[in-house]
Amino acid sequence: MESIQSLPGTEDILPKAQFVGQDLKVADIHTWQRVEATAREILGRAAYREIRTPTFESTALFERGIGEATDVVGKEMYSFKDKGDRSCTLRPEGTAGVVRAYVQHSLYAQGGVQRLWYTGPMFRYERPQKGRQRQFHQVGVEVLGSADPRADVEVIALATDILQALGLKNLTFYLNSVGDRGDRTRYREALVAYLTPYAADLDEDSRDRLTRNPLRILDSKDEKTQAITQAAPSILDYLGPDSKRHFDQVLAQLNALGIVYELNPRLVRGLDYYTHTAFEIQSSDLGSQATVCGGGRYDGLVEELGGPATPAVGWAIGLERLTLLLEALEQGKAAVPDIYLVSRGEQAEANALQLAQKLRHQGLAVELDLSGAAFGKQFKRADRSGAAACLIMGDDEAAQGTVQIKWLGSGEQSSLSQASLLLDKDGLLNQIRTAQTNHPAP
């Protein structure tokens, strides 16, 4: 019978990384967990609280929130009718759902600023490629209720902190302002006036965007279109006094924090809700799919979705790209046990299970071999496990209450009582950490 495969654009996240030749195919779960734990810790220290929203929402949420003229809504959403004849959509991004929850549950009534963060799967029907899947995952933050430029800088600083804490290098931070609605209206008119004479030379998508969403033409990947837009007007020249003041304060505070950035007037992001600050963090190690983090301010979205006028800013980090980057840079290390426990014989196997549980309760990571195979085969698995030490128990050791300990890096082996092993937890831990330092896991 033919086996069933995962659908195109979806991936399993496996316990161990898989490679095809030298190319990483799937990052391991340990790398994902490390990214999520790092984000959780850093965001928690900044008083951000986790929110979890449904994986699917009313289609109208994204049509109104993201914009019907965007590629996401027009081409990429997974939409369907449920049994109640309601139009539903698998969420293509996280912000709209968070804002819907903010409005629905009147979080604004609590007063002050709501600092929220989320993580989970998103869905877009795109052409699958390295770092871009149809089901993909994000970690994101949203700050609702503050128009202060410091909110923009805070979320940018937190994104930078997370990426730096993970050890990423070769990152470039691009920054722009897309102004307010009036600024964009004036700029849109100037951009259309500039591009119209070149309409026949634009790529097909850009010709369509010329009347529906001309700012997105600046983001075209078509080389001929990119050449045409090189001399296009800059949106920074169309910012009104309030927008310019806001952007100048963002730049000054980024400078004060020592965060290096590059101005990119062509950066407009792909969603209609952005206002004022827009930014991306890109890696030169990711090829064409270079963006690791993207976000900006969206002061009109809460009101658009039925809530009170509420300024807001946020970002999202794509986990597929980030984990691939960490693995490619050999930053991710597979989780390995501290101890690999092998046993042979009925009494030894029962005793080994009890000893493994006692050691785990003391904070040690212990992998118990359950194969019942000959010691030779178990020893080979112990060597491959990456553990610092191998505990060996036969029926003789079980009867005497002892165990053999073999340090896998040096090959040294000795016998000791199980009681002393359990009593000297700190000494054992120190020996394991020293062994891991001197003989790191492969």
SULTANOR-V479514 format. One record per residue. PSI is psi in radians with two decimals (* if undefined). OMEGA is omega in whole degrees, -180 to 180 (* if undefined). D_FIRST is the distance of its C-alpha to the first C-alpha in whole Angstrom. Layout:
PSI;OMEGA;D_FIRST  PSI;OMEGA;D_FIRST
This chain:
2.38;-178;0  2.36;-180;4  2.69;179;6  2.26;-178;9  2.78;174;13  2.67;-178;16  2.66;177;18  2.39;179;21  0.12;174;24  2.66;-178;23  2.55;169;22  2.48;174;22  1.95;-167;25  2.81;178;24  -0.41;-179;27  2.49;-179;27  2.56;176;28  2.42;-180;26  2.59;168;27  1.79;-171;26  -2.17;179;29  -0.09;-176;32  2.28;177;31  2.25;177;30  -0.86;-179;26  2.20;175;26  2.66;-176;29  2.83;-174;29  -0.51;-180;30  -0.67;178;33  -0.75;177;34  -0.81;-178;34  -0.64;179;35  -0.72;177;38  -0.85;-178;39  -0.71;180;38  -0.68;178;41  -0.80;178;43  -0.77;-179;43  -0.75;-178;44  -0.85;-176;47  -0.74;180;48  -0.61;177;48  -0.68;179;49  -0.40;179;52  0.22;176;53  0.50;173;53  2.43;-177;50  2.44;-177;48  2.47;174;44  2.47;178;43  2.14;-179;40  2.84;-178;39  2.66;178;36  -0.48;176;33  2.59;-176;34  3.04;172;37  2.36;180;39  -0.60;-179;38  -0.51;180;42  -0.80;-177;43  -0.57;176;41  -0.76;180;43  -0.70;-173;46  -0.82;-177;46  -0.68;-179;44  2.20;-177;45  -0.35;-179;44  -0.05;-179;45  2.74;176;43  -0.61;-178;40  -0.89;-178;38  -0.71;-174;39  -0.52;-171;39  -0.41;-162;36  -0.11;-173;34  2.53;172;33  1.74;-178;30  2.61;-178;32  2.81;174;31  2.27;176;33  -3.08;-175;32  -0.24;174;33  0.23;180;36  0.49;175;36  2.43;177;37  2.05;-177;36  2.69;180;35  2.31;170;34  2.28;-171;32  2.22;177;35  -0.18;177;35  2.97;-170;38  -0.40;-171;39  -0.79;-176;43  -0.71;179;43  -0.69;178;41  -0.74;179;44  -0.69;176;47  -0.76;178;46  -0.67;178;46  -0.72;180;49  -0.84;-175;50  -0.68;-176;49  0.21;176;50  0.76;179;53  -0.44;179;53  -0.42;-179;56  -0.29;178;58  -0.22;-180;58  2.92;178;60  -2.78;-176;60  2.33;175;57  2.05;176;53  1.96;-174;51  2.65;172;48  2.77;-177;44  2.86;170;41  2.63;179;37  3.14;-178;34  2.56;174;31  2.91;-172;32  2.20;173;30  2.39;179;31  1.56;179;29  2.96;175;31  2.05;-177;29  2.42;174;27  3.04;-176;29  2.14;179;30  -0.01;179;32  1.97;-179;31  2.90;177;28  -0.58;164;27  2.07;-179;27  2.95;-173;30  2.57;180;32  2.65;159;36  2.31;-178;39  2.78;175;42  2.62;176;46  2.24;173;48  1.99;-175;52  2.25;176;53  0.15;179;57  2.20;174;59  -0.01;-176;60  2.30;176;61  -0.40;178;60  -0.49;177;60  -0.72;177;57  -0.81;-176;55  -0.65;180;56  -0.82;-177;55  -0.63;177;52  -0.75;-180;52  -0.66;179;53  -0.71;176;50  -0.75;178;48  -0.74;179;50  -0.77;-178;50  -0.83;-177;46  -0.66;179;45  -0.66;179;48  -0.50;178;47  -0.11;176;44  0.32;-178;46  2.54;177;45  3.12;178;47  0.72;179;48  2.50;175;48  2.28;-179;50  2.01;180;51  2.42;-173;52  2.52;178;54  2.93;168;55  2.29;176;57  0.17;173;56  -2.94;175;59  -3.03;-175;59  -0.72;179;59  -0.73;178;62  -0.77;-178;61  -0.58;177;58  -0.80;179;60  -0.73;-179;62  -0.70;179;60  -0.76;180;58  -0.75;180;61  -0.69;-179;62  -0.76;178;58  -0.71;178;58  -0.65;179;61  -0.73;-172;60  -0.46;-174;57  -0.78;178;58  -0.35;-179;59  0.15;-171;56  -0.74;-176;54  -0.38;-177;53  -0.12;180;52  2.73;175;50  2.87;-172;46  -0.79;179;44  -0.69;-178;43  -0.63;176;47  -0.68;177;49  -0.66;-179;47  -0.35;-176;48  -0.60;179;51  -0.44;-175;52  -0.75;-172;50  1.20;-170;49  -0.47;-180;52  -0.50;-179;51  -0.29;177;48  -0.54;180;49  -0.36;-178;50  0.12;-178;47  2.50;177;45  -0.05;179;44  2.23;-173;45  -0.70;-179;47  -0.73;178;50  -0.70;178;50  -0.68;179;50  -0.69;180;53  -0.70;-175;55  -0.11;180;54  -0.64;-178;56  0.21;-180;60  2.72;177;59  2.65;178;61  2.35;179;60  -0.44;-180;59  -0.39;178;61  -0.12;-176;64  0.16;178;64  2.35;174;64  3.03;-177;66  -0.75;-178;68  -0.76;180;66  -0.71;-180;63  -0.70;179;65  -0.76;180;66  -0.80;-177;63  -0.70;179;62  -0.67;179;65  -0.67;176;64  -0.81;-179;61  -0.75;-179;61  -0.71;-178;64  -0.56;172;63  -0.73;177;60  -0.72;-179;62  -0.56;179;64  -0.09;-180;61  0.39;179;60  2.06;-176;57  2.37;-178;57  2.88;172;56  2.30;175;56  2.35;179;57  1.60;-177;55  -0.21;179;56  -0.10;-178;53  1.95;-178;51  -0.17;-176;50  2.93;-170;46  0.06;-175;44  2.52;-173;45  -0.28;-171;48  -0.10;-175;49  2.47;174;51  2.69;176;54  -2.10;-171;57  2.28;171;55  2.47;-177;52  2.77;173;50  2.58;171;47  2.12;-175;47  2.68;177;45  2.31;177;44  -0.08;180;44  0.08;-174;42  0.05;-180;39  -2.45;-175;39  -0.54;178;39  1.25;-166;38  -0.35;-173;41  2.14;177;42  -0.66;-177;41  2.46;177;43  2.60;179;45  -2.85;-180;47  -2.96;-178;50  2.55;180;53  1.28;-171;52  -0.30;-177;55  -0.07;-170;54  -0.71;-179;51  -0.78;179;52  -0.67;179;54  -0.53;-178;52  0.31;170;50  0.10;180;52  -3.12;177;54  2.77;177;57  2.09;-173;58  2.04;175;57  2.62;-177;56  2.74;178;53  2.61;180;52  -3.10;177;48  2.94;173;46  2.46;175;42  2.25;178;40  2.06;-173;37  -0.58;179;35  -0.85;-179;32  -0.71;-177;35  -0.78;-179;37  -0.66;175;34  -0.71;-180;33  -0.74;179;37  -0.74;179;38  -0.75;-179;35  -0.57;179;36  0.12;179;40  0.62;176;39  -0.52;-179;40  2.29;178;37  2.26;-179;37  2.50;177;34  2.28;179;35  2.65;178;36  2.72;171;37  -0.68;-174;41  2.42;172;40  2.17;-174;38  2.09;179;38  2.59;-179;37  2.75;-179;38  2.14;-178;38  2.60;-174;39  -0.87;-179;39  -0.70;-179;42  -0.73;-178;41  -0.68;177;38  -0.74;-180;39  -0.65;-179;42  -0.66;177;40  -0.77;180;38  -0.75;-180;42  -0.71;179;43  -0.77;-180;40  -0.72;180;41  -0.73;179;44  -0.68;177;44  -0.69;179;42  -0.37;177;44  0.11;174;47  0.15;178;45  2.53;175;43  1.99;-174;39  2.20;173;38  2.11;-179;35  2.13;177;34  2.13;-177;32  0.18;-171;30  -0.50;-173;29  0.21;-178;32  3.04;177;31  2.70;-178;35  -0.66;-178;37  -0.80;-180;36  -0.66;179;33  -0.67;179;34  -0.65;179;37  -0.71;178;34  -0.63;177;32  -0.75;179;36  -0.68;-178;37  -0.30;-173;34  -0.42;-176;34  0.05;180;37  2.67;178;39  -0.62;-174;43  2.66;175;43  2.17;173;41  2.34;-174;43  2.22;-179;42  2.10;169;43  -3.09;-179;43  -0.57;178;44  -0.82;179;48  -0.72;-180;48  -0.73;-179;46  -0.59;-177;49  -0.12;-178;52  0.51;-180;50  3.11;176;50  2.56;174;47  2.36;175;47  2.21;180;47  2.16;178;46  1.99;-167;46  -0.40;178;43  -0.77;-176;45  -0.34;-177;48  -0.03;180;47  2.46;-177;50  2.45;179;49  2.93;180;51  2.50;176;52  2.86;-180;53  2.60;177;53  -0.62;-179;50  -0.77;-180;53  -0.61;177;54  -0.76;-178;51  -0.57;-178;50  -0.62;-176;54  0.97;-178;54  -0.81;-177;51  -0.71;178;53  -0.69;179;54  -0.76;179;51  -0.76;180;49  -0.72;179;52  -0.70;180;51  -0.78;-179;47  -0.67;178;48  -0.75;179;51  -0.68;179;48  -0.59;178;46  -0.75;-177;48  -0.51;-179;49  1.30;-177;46  2.62;180;43  2.55;-180;40  *;*;38
